Amino acid sequence: MSAQGFIVLALIVIMVVALAKEVMRPGLILFSVLFFMMIFGAVKGDEVLAGFSNKGMITVAILFVVSEGITQSGALNKLATTFLPRRRGNTRSLFFRLMFPISFISAFLNNTPIVIIFAPIVKKWAENLNLSAQKFLIPLSYATILGGVCTLIGTSTNLVVHGLMLDNGFAGFSMFELGFVGVPLAFTGYLYMSYIGVHLLPGEKNFIRKPLSDQKDYYYELI
């Protein structure tokens, strides 16, 4: 291996350690490593610019703008009130009624804003039904991941790979082509979380009922 190869390996190791230690923001770390690779000749300047002009990367950037617009509009908050059950039921059915709609939304929007928006909503919803919120936050995150693999725009990784395929002369993916694999995987994930994951997730099994809202508070001073 040449000296340049050792330099690239060293930069990759430093990058992984920096990401694990959270030394800086991930984007800044990756950009710094790219800059040093360009200095040492591992990548050329035109290759760097070609990466930023990749169609997949541009689409990801546009989707972030769209997701932010939907987030600011409050549409997802109103949507959550329509599909979240208003009555406490079997935990398995609650998992499915939570995960399926979120997966559908995640198939067309970025995962991160969906989790950020729905996490406090799901937590408050669980508390109102006297359920442990810990049981539903991980299924929320997994639902976005399962939904993201069902369409081309479901996650940024799909778009990047699609762009690389186009750059190398391949046909690329159609909008719903990944769904032939993603949809069965998503339903398998629902079943796993409903029948196996429910026993592995944290949270109390016997939930304590909250006091009624019309009860008064009493204060005592003890010496």
Order of alpha helices (4+ residues) and beta strands (2+ residues): alpha-alpha-alpha-alpha-alpha-alpha-alpha-alpha-alpha-alpha
